């Protein structure tokens, strides 16, 4: 029960931050392009710095390396399972091709940075954020390959062009952070004996940490601004979109519960926090980047926006349930 109260408290804080962004957007207190600007600041600046300091500020051991491998491998497996189920559900519900492709994307790709990073950091500290970064790389690997293929099926785009998108601030920060992490692990305590290195590295770390930590509130403001731009003419029209609620049930409940039982039975050798992170990442609402990609490639961005809107609202209530079940099942 204590863990549930913690997540309710943390989600309440994040929800309030999102509400501030929503009000600022609805009242036009912030400019219409504020969400776009904040998104670019997060993705291109603060999130890369957060990823870098999360990795560079740690040291590896054999058990940690094993857990990283499990998070990456299981992340790939569960996201591909989500893709298959999304395809089956969209076929049963006879969705049009563009809507079906968005449906498959949102079955796979959740809000693994904007919402997951601040939530997992508040729940499990640096360890939670560390594994969340690894899962984020899994998400990006599939997003910029399979995801781009789905959203861009009506156009011809080479695999080379899609892979180029994987070279960005986040992957560069990941690479640099891993290099520092490996060097620190190899050298161990002898790193501290290098003259002035400790002072310089501490100064850089504190600076990057100060800016990187703004990722959390900025992310929630961005989500609020995005939701404020969602135009729902009639609630009754939205309630008729049964496929969105089926998607919500699958993303917010079925997929994480499936992962929960599999990890409880077969994942006992994996760090519990790593397992918690995988489950909660899979329980996140639909990813906010998908509507932006859909708009960019001329796909069904309206359906994508509705998916984000509904799952984000419902996710506020489902995530505490997932944490309660998860803490009861996995020790």
N, C-alpha and C positions, 0 to 999 in steps of 0.2 A: 504493500500500500504506500510505503514511503516513496518508492520510485515513481509510482503513478502521480503522487502529489507533486513531485519534482518536475515531471514532464508537463503536468497541467500548468504549473507555475511558469515554466519556460515557454510553453506554447502560448500562454496568455501574454507574456512579454512580447513574443514575436508577432502575435496577432495584433497587439496594440500598435507596434511599429508599422505593421502592414496597414492598419486602419488609418494611421496618420498619413501614410502615402496615398491611400484611397481618397481621403477627404481632400488632401492637397490637390489631387488630380481632378476630382469631381467639381470642386469649387473654382478650378482654374487658377488656384493660388500659385502653382508652379506652371511653367510653360508647357505646352503640349508635347514638346520633344524631351521633356525632363526624364521620362522613363528610358528613352534611348540613350541619353547622355549618361545616366547613372549606370545603365547596363554596360556601356563601353568602359566606364571607369572601373567597374567591378571586374569584368572579364579580362581587360587588358592591363590593369594596374594592381588593384588591391588583392584580387584572388591569386594572381601569380606570386606576389610577395608573401601572402599567407601560406601558399603551398611550399615556397622555398624555405621559409623559417620553420615550418612544421617538420620538414625533412632535415634541414641543416642543423636544427637544434637538438637532434636526437643521436643516439648511438645504437648500432645493431647488435643483436646476439643471434645465435643459431635459431632459437625458438621464434624470434621476431621475423627472421627471413622466411621460415616455414609458414608463419601466419600470413605474411604478405602474399606468398604464392597461393595459399588457399583462398584468400580474399579475391585475388585476380581470377583464378580458375573458376571458382564458384560464381563470381559475378558474371563471367561470360556465359556459364551454363544456365543460370537462372534468367538472364536477359534473353537468351535464345529460346528458352522455354516460353517466356512471355510473348515473344514474337510469334511462335507457332500457335499458341492459344489465341492471340489477337487475330491471326489470320483465320482461324476456324470460326471464331465468334463473328467476325465481320462477314464471313461467307454465309453463316446461318442467318444473319440479320439482313442479308442481301443489300449491303451498302454499295453505293456507287464507287468506282475505282479510286477517285481522288480522296473521297472520305474514308474508304477502306484503308488506303495507304497511311493516312494520318492516324487512323485507329490503331494500326499495327505499330506505328512509331510510339504513340502514347501508351500502348500496352507495355512497351519496353522501357522508354525513357522517362524517368521521374525527375523531380526537382532536386537533383543530387548535390547541387552547390548552393543555390540561393536559400533554400530552406534547410537542407540536410546539414550543411556545414555548421551553422550557428546552433542548431538543435543538438547535434551529436557532440559538439564541443562543450556545450553547457551540461550535458548528461554525463559524459565519460572523459572530459578533459582532453589533454594532448593525445592520449592513446586513441580516443574516439575520432578525433580530427585526423590523426595519422592514417588510420584505416579508411576513413571517409575519402581522403585524397586518393588512395589506391583505387577505391571503387569508382571514383570520379574519372580516373584514367581509363578504366574498363568501359565506362559509359561513353566517354569521348571516342574511344577506339571504334566502337560500333556505330556511334552517332554519325561520325564523319565518313563512314564507309557504307554500311547497310542503310543507315538513316537517310543519307543524302541520295542514295539510289532510289529509295521509296518515294521521297518527296519530289524527286526530279525524274520520275519514270517517263514523263511525257516529253522530256528533252534528252538530248544526247550529251553525256558528260563522261569524260574518260576517268578511269580509275586513278590515273596519275594526278588529275586535277583535284579529285576528292581527297587523295592522300596528302596533297599539299596543305589542305586545310588543317591537318593534324599538327602542322608546325605552327604553333601559336605561342602566346605568352605563357599559357598554362603548361604546355608540354616542355617549353624551354626551361621554365622555373623548376619543373619536375626533374629534368635532366641535371641541372646545376645543383639542385638540392641533393639528389642521389650521389653526385660526385663528392660533395662535401661530406655527406653521410658516410660514404665508403672510406674516404681519407681519414675521417675522425675515428672510424671503427678500427682501421688498420694501425694507425699511430697510437691510439689509446691515450693514456695520460701524458705521453711525451709531447703532445700538442701544446699543453699548457707551459712547457719549458721553452718554447720559442719566444724570444724577446719581443715584447710589444704586441704579439699576435692576439693575446687574450683581450687587451684593452681595445684594439682596433675591431676585432670581431664582436666584442660586446657592444661597442658603439653602433656598428652596422646592424646587429641583431635588434637592438632597442629601437632604432629608427625604422627598420623594416616592419617590426612587430607593431609599432604604433600605427603605421599606415595600413598594414595588412589586416589588423583587427577591425578596421572600419568596414570590412567586407560584410560583417554580420548585419549591422543596422541598415547599411546601404542596400543590401539584398532584399530586406523586408520592405523597405520603402519602394523598391523597384516592383516587387510583387503587388503592392497596394496600388501603384500607379497603373500597372498593366490591367488589374481588375477594374479600375475606374474607367478604363477605356472600352471595356466590354459593353456592347450595346445589346441589351435584351429588351425587345419591344414589349413582349407580353410574357409573363411568367408561365402562363398556360401553354404557350408555344414551346417553351423550354422543357416543360414537363412531358410533352409529347415525344421528346427525343429519348426514347427508351434505351438506345444504344449507349448513350452517355452514362446512364445509371448502371447499365451492365458493365461498362468499362470501369466505373467507380468501384463497383463491388469486386471486380477482378483485381484492380490495381491496389486498392486500399485494404482489402481483407483476404481474398483467396490466395493471391501470390505470396504475400508475406507469411501467411499461416502455413502454406505449403512448404516454404523455405524453413519455417520454424520447426516443423515436425521432422523434416529431413536432417537438419542440423542437430536437432536434439538426439536423434537416433544414431546418425553416422558421423557427426562432427565433434565428438567428445574430446578429441585430441587437439582441437583448435581453441585458441584463447577465447573465453566467453565474450570479451568485449568485441573481438573481431566478428564473432557470430551475431552479436547484437547489432553491429553496424550494418552487416549484410542485410539482415531482416528489416531494419528500419529504413535503409536506403530503398529497398523494394516496396516499402509501405508509403513512400512519398507520393504526393499528388503529381499529376502530369507535369512534365517539364515545360517551363515557360519559353524555352528557346525554340520549341517546335512551331508555335504560331509565327515567330519571326522568320524561320526558314521557309515555312509554307507560303508566306507573303512574298518572300524574295524569289521563290521559284514558281510563283503563280499557281500554287496548289490550294487546297481547301482550308484557308487560314481561319475562316469563320468557325468551322467545326472544331479546329484546333483550339481556338480561343474559348469556345464554350466548354471544351473538355477541361481546360485549365481552371476555368471559373468554378465549375461544379465540383471537381475533385479537390480543389483547394479549400472550399468551404466545408465539404464533408470531411476532409482530412483532419480538420481541427478536432473533430469528435472521434474519429477512428484511431488516430495515433496513440492516444492514452490507452485504448483498449489493447492495441497490439503490444505496447510496453508491458501492460499488466499480464497478458497471457505469456509473453516472452520471458519475463522475470520468473514466472511460476514454473515454466517448462524447462528453461535452460539455466543451469547453475555453473 
